[in-house]
């Protein structure tokens, strides 16, 4: 058991270390440095920068880019460990960690809710698809849902936006709350937030429903072929009871495992949906930062994406033996 | 399995030929396009901008004066090419690593497995964004290369698992006892049996690669002066085509992408059933 825990913790640490190193190395492997890029942008925009060479040198010193690489690397690791991600270049005094933290609740709220809804609906649908008594018409409904699951979230978002936001304008197409509204912890704010989350949430739910349904159907069909189902039938148990208590119940376990895995992907799952709907979460902030060439914000968000997944996987790995003790025994 | 060959297989798994036919039709359409449509109209400023569909321009034009039909027909092959190229490289690298890991085991196996696990945990979009923001200019080839570097893990794992089970089979022992070299055994006895798994993971690799590139393009990090389906959607979204009701601009690339992904799903579902049927026959 201890070996298992150590192995999982070691793996998570390795992932975070690799993510940090990639984050450090890639921008430095490419030609040009961020200072040069920034100044090129300023002078291209016709800004008055005076003696460019001296200013660039000063900026490099300030960012520590004149130090040897190994020293920069150690400083980078130390800063990251203290969650010191630097400051935004585009909106200067603001800290990167503030920007990231401000986006986090939006992303987790939108994606968490959408994932739970589509998990519930999809699992139900998959179980119904596997039940022999389900009416044919209902089974046919599964076809469009499975087809939708092939289409990327944000493509579906574009279509939904055009149909329900522009052609037949019943839902807001952009933002997380009405423009200019001050959010409080009261009912009107809550309703406004919910209202704005419908379209982006719907694109995620519609696009992921099919995946849950296919997986659940496969599991139930597999379980219904087991010997203990035959025994239950031989005992003369009612069909409905066999299906629910023996079939569905046993198929649910792996389904919950994938739910946990999916929740680990919460932060990175719907970046593009946020971009399309200008939803104020992590993904939209990443898009804005890319557009503004705000290097440190981009790096901070990218780091968050990897680290959050590594930590979520670790938590899942540590909890899993409680559900299924066979895992740790191997 | 071989009885009746390809046609029998297609008849049993109708999803497979349907998906393949759609992909082939799209590829053919865009290869033959220059015969029917003047693809030079896909250049900026070659037609009057912002025109709805007409007899002259079947799908209208965008805000920069590009004919949408011509753009679409030159974007489809680019997008398909990125997917195929990245999928092929990913499959080759992943397949090789999986083979090495499964056949030799030991330290090589441990290293390759750990690397695959680490790379699978780090989201592809994170690495893509880092590369995309660091390079001066993005091109279709570079994008395919980067995406390929992120799509070798699934083939590597699938091949490794298969090799592990295949190498315990009696006929491999026979080959070994006959004194055949490992290379010969791998080529003559392992690879033919791996083919369906390689094909299945190739489809997955192509699909993941295209999804990743489109994601990168939608974030504005795609090739700025080359046309792909993702870039078409990006420009349409960037110029507010949806809000301005210019449906002729954003609907065609969206439909094309949806078609490609549904076709890929059909192929992969069909392929899965073939592989599973094989498993059942053997087991």
Interface residues (C-beta under 8 A of the other chain):
Chain A: X11 X14 X15 X18 X19 X22 X23 X26 X27 X29 X30 X31 X32 X146 X147 X149 X150 X151 X152 X154 X155 X158 X159 X161 X162 X166 X173 X265 X268 X271 X272 X275 X276 X286 X287 X290 X291 X293 X295 X298 X299 X302 X303 X305 X306 X309 X310 X313
Chain B: X114 X117 X118 X121 X122 X123 X125 X126 X127 X129 X130 X131 X132 X133 X134 X135 X136 X211 X214 X215 X218 X219 X220 X221 X233 X237 X242 X243 X245 X247 X250 X254 X257 X258 X261 X262 X264 X265
